[in-house]
Amino acid sequence: MNQIKIDPDRRLGDISRHIFGGFAEHLGRCIYGGIYEPGSPLADEQGLRTDVLEALRRLHMPIIRYPGGNFVSGYCWRDGVGPLDERPPRSNLAWGSVESNQFGTNEFITFCRKLNAEPYLVVNCGDGDLREARDWVEYCNGTWDTALVRLRRQHGFPEPHRVKFWGVGNEVDGPWQIGMKTPEEYARAYLEFSKVMRWVDPSIKLVASVTSAWDGTFVERAQLLVEQAADYLDYLSIHWYVGNQQNDFPTYMATSEIIEDRLSAFEGLIRALRFQQRVKRPIALAVDEWNVWYRTTPIPGPQFNGLEEIYNLEDALVIALHLNAFIRHAATVRMANLAQIVNVIAPVLTRPDSLVRQTIYYPFELYSRTCGSIALDVFWQGETFSAGDYSGLRVLDVAATLDEPRKSLSLYVVNRSETEAMETAITLDTARFSGPVQGFVVNGPDIKAENTFDRPHQVGVSSVSVNAERREFSYTFEPHSITVLVCTLD
Ligand code: AHR
């Protein structure tokens, strides 16, 4: 019998809603044909796809990162503002295409406002300079009577956009990046970029790029940033993509350990560096690109399909493993951005007349909707499995949150067994259940089930209601499922 014990007084920290962030890039059909399709019967007066807006609204993403990704390292923001017919088409060298610039800063901010999401802009620290970066902050947020502020007003936005979150560069450690930087080059550039960006608007939060390559330099990169630019560091950004390259389900389910290793390593690293440098201000972690991505090629050429990855149920389980880990590491992970949001490695796939919600849409929607504001420290034990380099892995992967004002506890459980249901005793320590527990289960016929335009509902969410007596109830988690149990406390 598996056991889950929760003491609502044992807390790991408050949860930043920004762990449910998203990311949109000028790549494939994310923007054009995804978010933005003027002339489509589904578009609103601003050219935004209303069906896409509606699907994204249900994900409750509080923050969206833009415009890249690799794209941003060759992007000039000025090309994407002003009258549409005057915007220059440019080469998008990151993805081997032509960028029309019909969608830019103001269109993106309008899109965010419609979703009630904070815009998070990344400046070009590849082939762009710091003048360009500081000008973008001024164009967006400036209030003095300057040429850039007048320009924004002339473009139809008299009020400042108040963009609070700004990233300096993208994946600067990757050889695939335009203007890749050594640790020293980036720390130096980061200090100068962030300094002037903050002089323009002292209220902005800044994100430094640390690693996506996970090579031998990430400790040094973080160290140089903290040594040289601690006053300007709000977040350290790390990225990763995972996948089932070996078509081995247990090993894929052990992805939880890679996530744990990376988050714990960065937690320790930040702590050590702040201690060493006597940095008093907090430095958080932003996992501002994460997802499953292994089927589609990133190399422009005949095989390139704009990264239109088709997801299955096992991928959805891996999305839930990530969200569980972000909750368990809530004290450090203050932002995470699912990469990306539409068509490109995305939960939503469009065609001109409709869209489909991919399997990964459902856990994200469920967690985002039910997540409380406090992460709880859960005890759980039970059946284990071995996979790849790991043994003793608990079949159930668990996290829990508390919404104190509502007296509501959400328990998140991924059953990583392909075949076995997991009977589990769920016990409360310092509180009692009040009334039935509401459950939501993401599952499908088998681990390879996909939602496609032909069969859009293979994987979805079903609801259950469970009786809970005083301090305990038992629940059987279906094989290959994600379950959210929402309990009201006395
Ligand atoms: O999200 C797709 C790409 O993955 C991004 O452009 C880049 O930052 C990462 O390598």
Residues whose N, C-alpha, C, O or C-beta is under 5 A from the ligand:
A	BS01	AHR	G69 N70 F71 E171 A339
